[in-house]
Amino acid sequence: MEANSTHPLPHIVDRASWQAELDRLLVREKAHTREGDAIAAARRRLPMVEVDAQIPLVGAQGEVPLVDVFEGRRQLIVYLHMWHDGKPAAEQCEGCTFFTGHARELSYLHSRDVTYATFCQGPYDESARYRDFMGWEMPWYSARDSGDALLAGRGFGGYLCYLRDGDRVFETYWTTSRGVEAGATSYHLLDLTTYGRQETWEDSPEGWPQPYATAGEQFRTDGRPTAQWSRLAAGRSDDLSG
């Protein structure tokens, strides 16, 4: 199949000229990396706030306290997955589907004494059927009745980080909005390419393809979250009604 050649192309130069431009960019990339390291170092020095270790969540085995979600490890990263009650899979949150879907290989987190889990805004039975439809395997809990206690006025759609000290639990970090791009491998890879994420906000040369608006359209294809199409093709049912 021929590649689409209707989009503008970068200037064509010889390899030495190309490498010289790349070397200039590398200086900025290294500065960016070092600043990221410095921010991470500051994050490791943040204070923390104690939370109720017995906040109830609902998992596969029924109700469990927050402290048990750690699965015996010292640290816990939680993604707060939004939910639309009673809606079919096609109408569930496209952004949360995008970010949750990147959390596949958890062994590296476990090797650092970190558990990863999803806390969903919806009821367990309905939302777990969505988890199964998508083929996700991370621990999944409903925080439907404990959102206020967990979030203290904040909303779903972000990460929470916790540290456990014996039977005590502390919240150490929280982020939302573009902070959740920490888990978006696809975005980081797209940022390496010529056309980038192809979203309307990006600073790209004139004529570069930017078909994706950023009110959810960037995570949907033909009316539903993009990642769902392969699940439908595999014959999975997206009926969440039970």
N, C-alpha and C positions, 0 to 999 in steps of 0.2 A: 504494500500500500504506500503510495507517495505521501510524503510529508506535506502539510499545508504550507505553501510558499507565498501566501497572500500577505503575511505580516512583514513589516519592515525588519531588516537585519542589522546587526552591529556592523561597524566599519571593518573591512577586511585588511589586515596588516601582515607583515612578515613576523616570524616567531620571535625574533629579538625585540621588536617593538611591543609585541603582545606581552612578553615576559617583563619588560620594563614597566608597563602599566600595572601588571599584576603585582610586581614588587612594591610599587607605590601604594597600592591598595593594602598590601600585607602589613605595612606600617600601621595603618588605621585599624586593621583587623586585630593586630596584636594589642594595640591600646584598648580596644573594645574588650578583648578577652581579659586583660589585666584589670580593667575597671569592673568587669563582672566578678572576677576573683575577689576584689576588694569589697564589693557589695555582699558577696556570699560570706566573707569573713565578718562583716558587720552583722549580718543576719545571725551568725553563730553566737554573737555576743549579745543578742537581744535578751531582755528579761522575759519572764513568762508569768502566766496567770493561772492559778489553780481553778479547775472545774470539777464538778461533781462526778466522781468516778463511777457512780451508779446510775447515770442517765440511761434510761432504757432504750434499746433499739430492738428491732425485730429482724431476725435472720432465719436461715433455713431450719434451725432447731427451736424456733420460737423466740421469746424475749430474752435478751442478754444485756448485761450492763456494759457501758462503754469500756471499762477496764478489760473486759474479756475479749474485746475486738482486737487487742494487741497480739493475741495468740501467744502470749508469753514473751514477746519481744519488748525492747525498751522504747522504740519509737513507732509512730503511726502516721501515715499520710492518708488523708481522706479526700476523695473528690465528692463534691456536693451536687448530685445529679437532679436537675429540675424534672418535674413531672406534670403531665396534663391528665387529670383524672378522667377515666372512661373513654379516652381517645384511642383510636387504633395506632398501630406502630407508625404508620405513615405520618401521623400528626404529632408524634413525640418530638422533644426538643432536638433540633438538628445540631446545635452547637454542643450540647452535652453528649450527644451520640458521637460527634467528631472527637472530642477530647477523651471521653471514656474509652473509645475504641483503640486508642493508642497504648493503653496500659495492658500489655500482653505478657511480656516476659518479666516476672517478678522475682526471679531467683537472685538477681544482683542486688535488689533491695533487701531481700531476706538475709543475704550474706553480710549486710551491714547492720543487721539487727533492726530492720525496718519492715513493718507490715503495711501493705497497701489495701485499702478497702473503699467501696462506694457506699455512700449514704444517700439513698434516694428519697425524694420528697413525697413519693407516692406510697400507696399501701404495698405491703410486701408481695402478696400473691400476684397481683396484677403486674407490678414492676419486674418481679423475678421472671415472669413469662417473657418480658421484653429482653431481659438479660439472656435468657435461653435462646430466644429467636436470633439474637445477634451473635451468639456463640461465645460470649464473654465468660471468663472463668474466675475473675477476681472475687474475693468475698463481697457479698452484697447484703445490705441491710436497709430496712425502711426506717427513716427518721421522721416519719409523718407526724407522730405525736410528741416528738422531742425536739423539733426544730427550734422552738423558742429558747429552750434551755441550752442548746448547742451553739446557736448563732448570735444570741444576745442582740437582736435587732438587725442583723445582717441577713442577706438572702442566699438562696441556693445558686449554684453556678460558680464554683471556685474551689480552692484547696484549703484544708485545715491541716496543721501539723501539731502533733502531740508528743509529749515525753512522759513516760511512766517511771515513777520512783516507788517501787513496791506496790502498794494499793492506792497510791495517790496519782492523779493524772493532771497534767499541766498543758495548756495550749501555748505553743511557742511561736507560731507564725500563721498568717492567714493572707490569702491573696485572691483577687477576682479580676474580671475584665481581661486585659491583655496579660496579666500575670499568669493566667492559666496556659499561656503558650509554652510554659516550661515543659509541659507534657506533650506538645504537638510536634512530633517528629516530622510529619508531612510538611508543616510550615517551615521548619528549619531547613529541610532539604530543598523546598521550592525557592527559598531565599538564595540558594546557591546557583539557581538557573538564570538564563538570560531574561526570561519573561516574568520571573518572580512568582508571586501568588496570583497575579492577574486580577487584583482587586482594585476598585475604583479609587481608593485613597492613596495608592502607591505613587511615589515620584518616579515615573518611568519616562523614557524618551517619547516624543510625539509619535502616535500611531501604534505604540505597543499594545498588545491585546489586554483589555481589562473588562471582560464581560461580567465580572462578579461584583454585585453590590454587597453591602455588609450588614444587612438586616436579617441574616439567616440564609439568604440565597447562596452564599458562598459554600454552604454545607449541604445544599440540596441539588438533586438532579431529577428532572422530570417529576417534580412535585413531592418528592419524599427524600429523607436523609440519604445521601449518596451511598453510604456503606450498606444500605438495606437491599440494594438490587442484587448483589451476589448471594445474599441469603435466600431471597425469593427464587433465584435461578437454581439454588441447591434444593429447592422443594420444601423449605421451611414455611410453616404457617405463621403469618403475622397477626393472627387473631389473639388478642390479649384478654378476651372475656372469660377464658377458663373452660 
